[in-house]
Amino acid sequence: MESARFVTTLPALVLFLAACASSPRPAAAPAPAAAQPEAQPAAPAPAQPAAAQPAAPPSLLGDWELQISTAEGNAYSSMLRIGVRGDTYGGFMNPLLPDEQSYIVRSAAVEGQRVTIVMDTDAGLARITGVMRAGNRIEGSYNSRAVVGRLTAQRR
């Protein structure tokens, strides 16, 4: 009877050994290193003062009161409204001359303190070029077919 028992346990023993041979073995733990002094934690870095944030570029958004003076002594006043249109500026300017339609802002850009605004008018393109000054002011020039002069603009 002993031999029958051995015969029935032999296949179970073979399956057990086969299972153990195909199982992944756990990774061996690294050998302990020779006695080395423990590393000191790094000293915390000295606190850095907060870096000054760069000034935001000037914005053209808003309503601007324009004063244009020509070499002939003529003076013109108008209002320019600039808003956001997609990823650029858009807007309009009240006409300088009677019987004109509002001028449509085609493009407006600020590069550093330099300002350039291009508008469509009944007589063609008009261009404002200038410099952004403190106090929300633009100083520069206005050029169109009908009017050429010095420009000052103040944000309302």
DRENVEX-800253 format. One record per residue: residue in three letters; x, y, z of N, C-alpha, C in turn; residue number from 1; chain. Coordinates in nm, 2 decimals. Last residue first. Layout:
// DRENVEX-800253
+-----+--------+---------+--------+---------+----------+--------+--------+---------+--------+-----+-------+
! res ! n.east ! n.north !   n.up ! ca.east ! ca.north !  ca.up ! c.east ! c.north !   c.up !   n ! chain !
+-----+--------+---------+--------+---------+----------+--------+--------+---------+--------+-----+-------+
! ALA !      X !       Y !      Z !       X !        Y !      Z !      X !       Y !      Z ! NUM !     A !
...
+-----+--------+---------+--------+---------+----------+--------+--------+---------+--------+-----+-------+
This chain:
// DRENVEX-800253
+-----+--------+---------+--------+---------+----------+--------+--------+---------+--------+-----+-------+
! res ! n.east ! n.north !   n.up ! ca.east ! ca.north !  ca.up ! c.east ! c.north !   c.up !   n ! chain !
+-----+--------+---------+--------+---------+----------+--------+--------+---------+--------+-----+-------+
! ARG !  -0.89 !   10.74 !  -2.18 !   -1.00 !    10.79 !  -2.09 !  -1.01 !   10.71 !  -1.97 ! 156 !     A !
! ARG !  -0.56 !   10.81 !  -2.28 !   -0.66 !    10.70 !  -2.24 !  -0.76 !   10.76 !  -2.15 ! 155 !     A !
! GLN !  -0.47 !   11.04 !  -2.51 !   -0.49 !    11.02 !  -2.37 !  -0.59 !   10.91 !  -2.35 ! 154 !     A !
! ALA !  -0.25 !   11.14 !  -2.76 !   -0.37 !    11.06 !  -2.73 !  -0.36 !   11.03 !  -2.58 ! 153 !     A !
! THR !  -0.13 !   11.35 !  -3.01 !   -0.13 !    11.31 !  -2.87 !  -0.26 !   11.24 !  -2.84 ! 152 !     A !
! LEU !   0.04 !   11.40 !  -3.31 !   -0.07 !    11.33 !  -3.24 !  -0.04 !   11.32 !  -3.09 ! 151 !     A !
! ARG !   0.10 !   11.60 !  -3.59 !    0.14 !    11.55 !  -3.46 !   0.02 !   11.51 !  -3.38 ! 150 !     A !
! GLY !  -0.02 !   11.51 !  -3.93 !    0.01 !    11.60 !  -3.81 !   0.07 !   11.53 !  -3.69 ! 149 !     A !
! VAL !  -0.22 !   11.51 !  -4.20 !   -0.09 !    11.47 !  -4.16 !  -0.06 !   11.57 !  -4.04 ! 148 !     A !
! VAL !  -0.51 !   11.41 !  -4.38 !   -0.45 !    11.48 !  -4.26 !  -0.32 !   11.42 !  -4.23 ! 147 !     A !
! ALA !  -0.56 !   11.27 !  -4.62 !   -0.63 !    11.40 !  -4.60 !  -0.56 !   11.48 !  -4.48 ! 146 !     A !
! ARG !  -0.41 !   11.04 !  -4.62 !   -0.41 !    11.12 !  -4.74 !  -0.46 !   11.26 !  -4.71 ! 145 !     A !
! SER !  -0.25 !   11.03 !  -4.30 !   -0.35 !    10.98 !  -4.40 !  -0.34 !   11.07 !  -4.52 ! 144 !     A !
! ASN !  -0.09 !   11.00 !  -4.00 !   -0.07 !    11.02 !  -4.14 !  -0.18 !   10.96 !  -4.22 ! 143 !     A !
! TYR !   0.02 !   11.13 !  -3.69 !   -0.10 !    11.07 !  -3.76 !  -0.07 !   11.11 !  -3.91 ! 142 !     A !
! SER !   0.27 !   11.06 !  -3.44 !    0.22 !    11.12 !  -3.56 !   0.10 !   11.05 !  -3.62 ! 141 !     A !
! GLY !   0.30 !   11.10 !  -3.09 !    0.36 !    11.06 !  -3.22 !   0.30 !   11.13 !  -3.33 ! 140 !     A !
! GLU !   0.23 !   10.97 !  -2.77 !    0.28 !    11.08 !  -2.85 !   0.34 !   11.04 !  -2.98 ! 139 !     A !
! ILE !   0.00 !   10.85 !  -2.55 !    0.07 !    10.82 !  -2.67 !   0.11 !   10.95 !  -2.74 ! 138 !     A !
! ARG !  -0.05 !   10.78 !  -2.20 !   -0.04 !    10.88 !  -2.31 !   0.04 !   10.82 !  -2.43 ! 137 !     A !
! ASN !  -0.06 !   10.68 !  -1.94 !   -0.15 !    10.64 !  -2.04 !  -0.16 !   10.73 !  -2.16 ! 136 !     A !
! GLY !   0.14 !   10.78 !  -1.77 !    0.01 !    10.84 !  -1.76 !  -0.08 !   10.80 !  -1.87 ! 135 !     A !
! ALA !   0.43 !   10.77 !  -1.99 !    0.37 !    10.75 !  -1.86 !   0.23 !   10.82 !  -1.86 ! 134 !     A !
! ARG !   0.38 !   10.67 !  -2.34 !    0.44 !    10.75 !  -2.23 !   0.37 !   10.72 !  -2.10 ! 133 !     A !
! MET !   0.45 !   10.51 !  -2.63 !    0.36 !    10.51 !  -2.51 !   0.44 !   10.58 !  -2.40 ! 132 !     A !
! VAL !   0.49 !   10.67 !  -2.94 !    0.56 !    10.61 !  -2.82 !   0.46 !   10.62 !  -2.71 ! 131 !     A !
! GLY !   0.37 !   10.61 !  -3.28 !    0.41 !    10.69 !  -3.16 !   0.48 !   10.61 !  -3.05 ! 130 !     A !
! THR !   0.16 !   10.64 !  -3.55 !    0.29 !    10.58 !  -3.50 !   0.33 !   10.67 !  -3.38 ! 129 !     A !
! ILE !  -0.12 !   10.57 !  -3.73 !   -0.07 !    10.63 !  -3.61 !   0.06 !   10.56 !  -3.57 ! 128 !     A !
! ARG !  -0.24 !   10.60 !  -4.06 !   -0.15 !    10.54 !  -3.97 !  -0.11 !   10.63 !  -3.85 ! 127 !     A !
! ALA !  -0.49 !   10.51 !  -4.29 !   -0.44 !    10.61 !  -4.20 !  -0.35 !   10.54 !  -4.10 ! 126 !     A !
! LEU !  -0.56 !   10.43 !  -4.63 !   -0.51 !    10.39 !  -4.50 !  -0.47 !   10.52 !  -4.42 ! 125 !     A !
! GLY !  -0.85 !   10.58 !  -4.79 !   -0.74 !    10.49 !  -4.79 !  -0.69 !   10.46 !  -4.65 ! 124 !     A !
! ALA !  -1.07 !   10.74 !  -4.75 !   -0.96 !    10.79 !  -4.85 !  -0.84 !   10.70 !  -4.85 ! 123 !     A !
! ASP !  -1.22 !   10.62 !  -4.56 !   -1.28 !    10.64 !  -4.69 !  -1.17 !   10.67 !  -4.80 ! 122 !     A !
! THR !  -0.98 !   10.40 !  -4.39 !   -1.06 !    10.52 !  -4.40 !  -1.13 !   10.53 !  -4.54 ! 121 !     A !
! ASP !  -0.84 !   10.17 !  -4.18 !   -0.90 !    10.19 !  -4.31 !  -0.99 !   10.31 !  -4.30 ! 120 !     A !
! MET !  -0.54 !   10.20 !  -3.99 !   -0.69 !    10.21 !  -4.00 !  -0.72 !   10.22 !  -4.15 ! 119 !     A !
! VAL !  -0.29 !   10.09 !  -3.77 !   -0.33 !    10.12 !  -3.91 !  -0.48 !   10.10 !  -3.92 ! 118 !     A !
! ILE !  -0.06 !   10.18 !  -3.52 !   -0.21 !    10.15 !  -3.55 !  -0.23 !   10.19 !  -3.69 ! 117 !     A !
! THR !   0.20 !   10.12 !  -3.31 !    0.16 !    10.14 !  -3.45 !   0.02 !   10.10 !  -3.47 ! 116 !     A !
! VAL !   0.43 !   10.22 !  -3.06 !    0.29 !    10.19 !  -3.10 !   0.27 !   10.22 !  -3.25 ! 115 !     A !
! ARG !   0.69 !   10.13 !  -2.84 !    0.65 !    10.18 !  -2.97 !   0.51 !   10.13 !  -3.01 ! 114 !     A !
! GLN !   0.78 !   10.02 !  -2.62 !    0.70 !    10.13 !  -2.60 !   0.65 !   10.19 !  -2.73 ! 113 !     A !
! GLY !   0.76 !    9.70 !  -2.73 !    0.83 !     9.78 !  -2.62 !   0.74 !    9.89 !  -2.59 ! 112 !     A !
! GLU !   0.53 !    9.73 !  -2.95 !    0.66 !     9.67 !  -2.94 !   0.75 !    9.75 !  -2.85 ! 111 !     A !
! VAL !   0.20 !    9.69 !  -3.02 !    0.29 !     9.76 !  -2.93 !   0.42 !    9.67 !  -2.92 ! 110 !     A !
! ALA !  -0.03 !    9.74 !  -3.29 !    0.07 !     9.67 !  -3.22 !   0.15 !    9.76 !  -3.13 ! 109 !     A !
! ALA !  -0.31 !    9.69 !  -3.49 !   -0.25 !     9.77 !  -3.38 !  -0.15 !    9.68 !  -3.31 ! 108 !     A !
! SER !  -0.50 !    9.70 !  -3.79 !   -0.40 !     9.64 !  -3.71 !  -0.35 !    9.74 !  -3.60 ! 107 !     A !
! ARG !  -0.74 !    9.83 !  -3.86 !   -0.70 !     9.71 !  -3.94 !  -0.60 !    9.63 !  -3.85 ! 106 !     A !
! VAL !  -1.01 !   10.00 !  -3.74 !   -0.87 !     9.96 !  -3.70 !  -0.84 !    9.83 !  -3.78 ! 105 !     A !
! ILE !  -1.19 !   10.21 !  -3.95 !   -1.18 !    10.07 !  -3.89 !  -1.04 !   10.04 !  -3.86 ! 104 !     A !
! TYR !  -1.35 !   10.52 !  -3.90 !   -1.23 !    10.45 !  -3.95 !  -1.22 !   10.31 !  -3.87 ! 103 !     A !
! SER !  -1.68 !   10.60 !  -4.00 !   -1.58 !    10.57 !  -3.89 !  -1.47 !   10.49 !  -3.95 ! 102 !     A !
! GLN !  -1.71 !   10.80 !  -4.30 !   -1.75 !    10.69 !  -4.21 !  -1.64 !   10.67 !  -4.10 ! 101 !     A !
! GLU !  -1.74 !   11.15 !  -4.35 !   -1.67 !    11.03 !  -4.36 !  -1.73 !   10.93 !  -4.27 ! 100 !     A !
! ASP !  -1.87 !   11.40 !  -4.33 !   -1.92 !    11.31 !  -4.44 !  -1.83 !   11.18 !  -4.45 !  99 !     A !
! PRO !  -1.59 !   11.59 !  -4.20 !   -1.73 !    11.56 !  -4.22 !  -1.76 !   11.47 !  -4.34 !  98 !     A !
! LEU !  -1.30 !   11.42 !  -4.06 !   -1.36 !    11.51 !  -4.16 !  -1.51 !   11.48 !  -4.17 !  97 !     A !
! LEU !  -1.24 !   11.22 !  -3.88 !   -1.19 !    11.36 !  -3.86 !  -1.26 !   11.46 !  -3.94 !  96 !     A !
! PRO !  -1.45 !   10.97 !  -3.74 !   -1.39 !    11.04 !  -3.85 !  -1.34 !   11.18 !  -3.81 !  95 !     A !
! ASN !  -1.35 !   10.76 !  -3.46 !   -1.45 !    10.86 !  -3.52 !  -1.38 !   10.94 !  -3.63 !  94 !     A !
! MET !  -1.23 !   10.44 !  -3.51 !   -1.20 !    10.58 !  -3.47 !  -1.30 !   10.67 !  -3.54 !  93 !     A !
! PHE !  -1.23 !   10.10 !  -3.38 !   -1.27 !    10.21 !  -3.47 !  -1.23 !   10.34 !  -3.42 !  92 !     A !
! GLY !  -1.10 !    9.77 !  -3.36 !   -1.17 !     9.88 !  -3.31 !  -1.21 !    9.98 !  -3.42 !  91 !     A !
! GLY !  -0.86 !    9.53 !  -3.24 !   -0.95 !     9.57 !  -3.34 !  -1.02 !    9.70 !  -3.28 !  90 !     A !
! TYR !  -0.57 !    9.32 !  -3.19 !   -0.65 !     9.43 !  -3.15 !  -0.75 !    9.46 !  -3.27 !  89 !     A !
! THR !  -0.57 !    8.96 !  -3.18 !   -0.51 !     9.09 !  -3.21 !  -0.60 !    9.20 !  -3.16 !  88 !     A !
! ASP !  -0.70 !    8.72 !  -3.18 !   -0.57 !     8.73 !  -3.11 !  -0.50 !    8.86 !  -3.14 !  87 !     A !
! GLY !  -1.02 !    8.85 !  -3.17 !   -0.94 !     8.73 !  -3.19 !  -0.81 !    8.73 !  -3.11 !  86 !     A !
! ARG !  -0.98 !    9.16 !  -3.08 !   -1.05 !     9.09 !  -3.19 !  -0.97 !    8.97 !  -3.22 !  85 !     A !
! VAL !  -1.02 !    9.38 !  -2.82 !   -0.96 !     9.26 !  -2.86 !  -1.05 !    9.20 !  -2.97 !  84 !     A !
! GLY !  -1.03 !    9.74 !  -2.89 !   -1.07 !     9.62 !  -2.81 !  -0.99 !    9.50 !  -2.87 !  83 !     A !
! ILE !  -1.03 !   10.09 !  -2.89 !   -0.96 !     9.97 !  -2.93 !  -1.00 !    9.85 !  -2.83 !  82 !     A !
! ARG !  -1.14 !   10.39 !  -3.02 !   -1.18 !    10.28 !  -2.93 !  -1.11 !   10.15 !  -2.98 !  81 !     A !
! LEU !  -1.08 !   10.72 !  -3.03 !   -1.03 !    10.59 !  -3.08 !  -1.07 !   10.49 !  -2.98 !  80 !     A !
! MET !  -1.21 !   11.03 !  -3.12 !   -1.21 !    10.93 !  -3.02 !  -1.17 !   10.80 !  -3.09 !  79 !     A !
! SER !  -1.07 !   11.36 !  -3.20 !   -1.14 !    11.24 !  -3.23 !  -1.14 !   11.14 !  -3.11 !  78 !     A !
! SER !  -0.99 !   11.67 !  -3.34 !   -1.01 !    11.59 !  -3.22 !  -1.09 !   11.47 !  -3.26 !  77 !     A !
! TYR !  -0.75 !   11.88 !  -3.50 !   -0.86 !    11.78 !  -3.51 !  -0.87 !   11.71 !  -3.38 !  76 !     A !
! ALA !  -0.65 !   12.19 !  -3.62 !   -0.65 !    12.10 !  -3.51 !  -0.77 !   12.01 !  -3.52 !  75 !     A !
! ASN !  -0.41 !   12.35 !  -3.84 !   -0.54 !    12.29 !  -3.82 !  -0.54 !   12.20 !  -3.70 !  74 !     A !
! GLY !  -0.17 !   12.45 !  -3.91 !   -0.23 !    12.51 !  -3.80 !  -0.37 !   12.45 !  -3.77 !  73 !     A !
! GLU !  -0.02 !   12.32 !  -4.09 !   -0.09 !    12.43 !  -4.14 !  -0.17 !   12.50 !  -4.03 !  72 !     A !
! ALA !   0.07 !   12.10 !  -3.96 !    0.17 !    12.21 !  -3.98 !   0.10 !   12.33 !  -4.03 !  71 !     A !
! THR !  -0.18 !   11.99 !  -3.72 !   -0.11 !    11.99 !  -3.85 !  -0.02 !   12.11 !  -3.86 !  70 !     A !
! SER !  -0.25 !   11.80 !  -3.45 !   -0.22 !    11.93 !  -3.49 !  -0.14 !   11.92 !  -3.62 !  69 !     A !
! ILE !  -0.49 !   11.61 !  -3.29 !   -0.40 !    11.61 !  -3.40 !  -0.38 !   11.75 !  -3.44 !  68 !     A !
! GLN !  -0.58 !   11.42 !  -3.02 !   -0.57 !    11.55 !  -3.06 !  -0.46 !   11.55 !  -3.17 !  67 !     A !
! LEU !  -0.80 !   11.17 !  -2.90 !   -0.70 !    11.21 !  -2.99 !  -0.70 !   11.36 !  -3.01 !  66 !     A !
! GLU !  -0.87 !   10.96 !  -2.63 !   -0.90 !    11.09 !  -2.69 !  -0.78 !   11.14 !  -2.77 !  65 !     A !
! TRP !  -0.95 !   10.62 !  -2.63 !   -0.84 !    10.72 !  -2.64 !  -0.90 !   10.85 !  -2.70 !  64 !     A !
! ASP !  -1.05 !   10.34 !  -2.45 !   -1.09 !    10.46 !  -2.53 !  -0.99 !   10.56 !  -2.52 !  63 !     A !
! GLY !  -0.90 !   10.01 !  -2.48 !   -0.97 !    10.12 !  -2.41 !  -1.01 !   10.23 !  -2.51 !  62 !     A !
! LEU !  -0.58 !    9.87 !  -2.52 !   -0.72 !     9.85 !  -2.49 !  -0.78 !    9.97 !  -2.43 !  61 !     A !
! LEU !  -0.31 !    9.86 !  -2.54 !   -0.38 !     9.97 !  -2.62 !  -0.53 !    9.96 !  -2.59 !  60 !     A !
! SER !  -0.07 !    9.82 !  -2.29 !   -0.19 !     9.77 !  -2.36 !  -0.25 !    9.89 !  -2.43 !  59 !     A !
! PRO !   0.27 !    9.74 !  -2.24 !    0.16 !     9.84 !  -2.24 !   0.05 !    9.78 !  -2.33 !  58 !     A !
! PRO !   0.37 !    9.43 !  -2.09 !    0.38 !     9.53 !  -2.20 !   0.26 !    9.62 !  -2.19 !  57 !     A !
! ALA !   0.45 !    9.43 !  -1.74 !    0.36 !     9.38 !  -1.85 !   0.37 !    9.48 !  -1.96 !  56 !     A !
! ALA !   0.78 !    9.40 !  -1.62 !    0.66 !     9.48 !  -1.64 !   0.58 !    9.43 !  -1.76 !  55 !     A !
! PRO !   0.89 !    9.10 !  -1.47 !    0.90 !     9.20 !  -1.57 !   0.77 !    9.27 !  -1.59 !  54 !     A !
! GLN !   0.92 !    9.07 !  -1.12 !    0.85 !     9.03 !  -1.24 !   0.86 !    9.14 !  -1.34 !  53 !     A !
! ALA !   1.21 !    9.01 !  -0.94 !    1.12 !     9.11 !  -0.99 !   1.05 !    9.06 !  -1.12 !  52 !     A !
! ALA !   1.23 !    8.72 !  -0.75 !    1.27 !     8.79 !  -0.86 !   1.17 !    8.89 !  -0.91 !  51 !     A !
! ALA !   1.25 !    8.71 !  -0.40 !    1.16 !     8.69 !  -0.52 !   1.21 !    8.78 !  -0.63 !  50 !     A !
! PRO !   1.56 !    8.59 !  -0.28 !    1.46 !     8.70 !  -0.29 !   1.38 !    8.68 !  -0.41 !  49 !     A !
! GLN !   1.61 !    8.26 !  -0.17 !    1.63 !     8.36 !  -0.27 !   1.53 !    8.47 !  -0.27 !  48 !     A !
! ALA !   1.74 !    8.12 !   0.12 !    1.62 !     8.17 !   0.05 !   1.66 !    8.28 !  -0.05 !  47 !     A !
! PRO !   2.00 !    7.88 !   0.07 !    1.95 !     8.00 !   0.13 !   1.83 !    8.06 !   0.05 !  46 !     A !
! ALA !   1.91 !    7.53 !   0.08 !    1.96 !     7.65 !   0.00 !   1.91 !    7.78 !   0.07 !  45 !     A !
! PRO !   1.98 !    7.32 !   0.36 !    1.88 !     7.39 !   0.27 !   1.95 !    7.51 !   0.20 !  44 !     A !
! ALA !   2.24 !    7.09 !   0.33 !    2.19 !     7.21 !   0.40 !   2.09 !    7.27 !   0.30 !  43 !     A !
! ALA !   2.18 !    6.74 !   0.29 !    2.23 !     6.87 !   0.23 !   2.16 !    6.99 !   0.31 !  42 !     A !
! PRO !   2.25 !    6.52 !   0.55 !    2.15 !     6.58 !   0.46 !   2.21 !    6.71 !   0.41 !  41 !     A !
! GLN !   2.54 !    6.32 !   0.54 !    2.47 !     6.43 !   0.60 !   2.37 !    6.49 !   0.50 !  40 !     A !
! ALA !   2.56 !    5.97 !   0.52 !    2.57 !     6.10 !   0.45 !   2.48 !    6.20 !   0.52 !  39 !     A !
! GLU !   2.73 !    5.78 !   0.75 !    2.60 !     5.82 !   0.69 !   2.62 !    5.96 !   0.63 !  38 !     A !
! PRO !   3.03 !    5.62 !   0.67 !    2.96 !     5.71 !   0.75 !   2.83 !    5.76 !   0.68 !  37 !     A !
! GLN !   3.02 !    5.27 !   0.62 !    3.05 !     5.40 !   0.56 !   2.97 !    5.50 !   0.65 !  36 !     A !
! ALA !   3.12 !    4.95 !   0.63 !    3.07 !     5.06 !   0.72 !   3.12 !    5.19 !   0.66 !  35 !     A !
! ALA !   3.04 !    4.81 !   0.32 !    3.13 !     4.83 !   0.43 !   3.09 !    4.95 !   0.51 !  34 !     A !
! ALA !   2.71 !    4.72 !   0.25 !    2.83 !     4.78 !   0.22 !   2.92 !    4.79 !   0.34 !  33 !     A !
! PRO !   2.53 !    4.42 !   0.23 !    2.56 !     4.54 !   0.30 !   2.70 !    4.59 !   0.27 !  32 !     A !
! ALA !   2.42 !    4.33 !  -0.10 !    2.51 !     4.30 !   0.02 !   2.53 !    4.43 !   0.10 !  31 !     A !
! PRO !   2.08 !    4.37 !  -0.18 !    2.22 !     4.40 !  -0.20 !   2.30 !    4.37 !  -0.07 !  30 !     A !
! ALA !   1.88 !    4.08 !  -0.21 !    1.90 !     4.21 !  -0.14 !   2.05 !    4.24 !  -0.16 !  29 !     A !
! ALA !   1.78 !    3.94 !  -0.51 !    1.86 !     3.93 !  -0.39 !   1.88 !    4.07 !  -0.34 !  28 !     A !
! ALA !   1.44 !    3.93 !  -0.62 !    1.58 !     3.98 !  -0.63 !   1.65 !    3.97 !  -0.50 !  27 !     A !
! PRO !   1.26 !    3.61 !  -0.62 !    1.28 !     3.75 !  -0.57 !   1.42 !    3.80 !  -0.59 !  26 !     A !
! ARG !   1.22 !    3.44 !  -0.92 !    1.27 !     3.44 !  -0.79 !   1.28 !    3.59 !  -0.75 !  25 !     A !
! PRO !   0.93 !    3.32 !  -1.09 !    1.04 !     3.42 !  -1.08 !   1.09 !    3.42 !  -0.93 !  24 !     A !
! SER !   0.88 !    2.97 !  -1.14 !    0.84 !     3.10 !  -1.07 !   0.96 !    3.20 !  -1.07 !  23 !     A !
! SER !   0.98 !    2.73 !  -1.23 !    0.94 !     2.83 !  -1.33 !   0.90 !    2.97 !  -1.27 !  22 !     A !
! ALA !   1.04 !    2.58 !  -1.01 !    1.15 !     2.61 !  -1.10 !   1.11 !    2.72 !  -1.19 !  21 !     A !
! CYS !   0.79 !    2.55 !  -0.89 !    0.89 !     2.63 !  -0.82 !   1.00 !    2.67 !  -0.91 !  20 !     A !
! ALA !   0.67 !    2.38 !  -1.08 !    0.61 !     2.51 !  -1.05 !   0.71 !    2.60 !  -0.98 !  19 !     A !
! ALA !   0.83 !    2.16 !  -1.05 !    0.83 !     2.23 !  -1.18 !   0.77 !    2.37 !  -1.16 !  18 !     A !
! LEU !   0.76 !    2.08 !  -0.80 !    0.90 !     2.12 !  -0.83 !   0.91 !    2.20 !  -0.96 !  17 !     A !
! PHE !   0.49 !    2.02 !  -0.83 !    0.53 !     2.12 !  -0.73 !   0.67 !    2.17 !  -0.77 !  16 !     A !
! LEU !   0.50 !    1.81 !  -1.01 !    0.43 !     1.93 !  -1.05 !   0.47 !    2.05 !  -0.96 !  15 !     A !
! VAL !   0.63 !    1.62 !  -0.86 !    0.70 !     1.66 !  -0.98 !   0.63 !    1.80 !  -1.02 !  14 !     A !
! LEU !   0.44 !    1.57 !  -0.65 !    0.58 !     1.62 !  -0.62 !   0.64 !    1.68 !  -0.74 !  13 !     A !
! ALA !   0.24 !    1.46 !  -0.80 !    0.21 !     1.59 !  -0.73 !   0.35 !    1.65 !  -0.69 !  12 !     A !
! PRO !   0.36 !    1.22 !  -0.89 !    0.32 !     1.32 !  -0.98 !   0.30 !    1.46 !  -0.92 !  11 !     A !
! LEU !   0.40 !    1.10 !  -0.62 !    0.51 !     1.13 !  -0.71 !   0.47 !    1.24 !  -0.81 !  10 !     A !
! THR !   0.16 !    1.03 !  -0.50 !    0.22 !     1.16 !  -0.46 !   0.34 !    1.20 !  -0.55 !   9 !     A !
! THR !   0.10 !    0.79 !  -0.62 !    0.01 !     0.90 !  -0.63 !   0.07 !    1.03 !  -0.59 !   8 !     A !
! VAL !   0.33 !    0.64 !  -0.55 !    0.30 !     0.66 !  -0.69 !   0.20 !    0.77 !  -0.71 !   7 !     A !
! PHE !   0.30 !    0.62 !  -0.27 !    0.42 !     0.69 !  -0.33 !   0.39 !    0.72 !  -0.48 !   6 !     A !
! ARG !   0.08 !    0.47 !  -0.25 !    0.07 !     0.60 !  -0.20 !   0.19 !    0.69 !  -0.26 !   5 !     A !
! ALA !   0.17 !    0.23 !  -0.35 !    0.06 !     0.30 !  -0.42 !   0.05 !    0.45 !  -0.38 !   4 !     A !
! SER !   0.36 !    0.16 !  -0.16 !    0.40 !     0.19 !  -0.29 !   0.29 !    0.27 !  -0.37 !   3 !     A !
! GLU !   0.20 !    0.11 !   0.06 !    0.29 !     0.22 !   0.07 !   0.34 !    0.26 !  -0.07 !   2 !     A !
! MET !   0.08 !   -0.12 !   0.00 !    0.00 !     0.00 !   0.00 !   0.09 !    0.13 !   0.00 !   1 !     A !
+-----+--------+---------+--------+---------+----------+--------+--------+---------+--------+-----+-------+
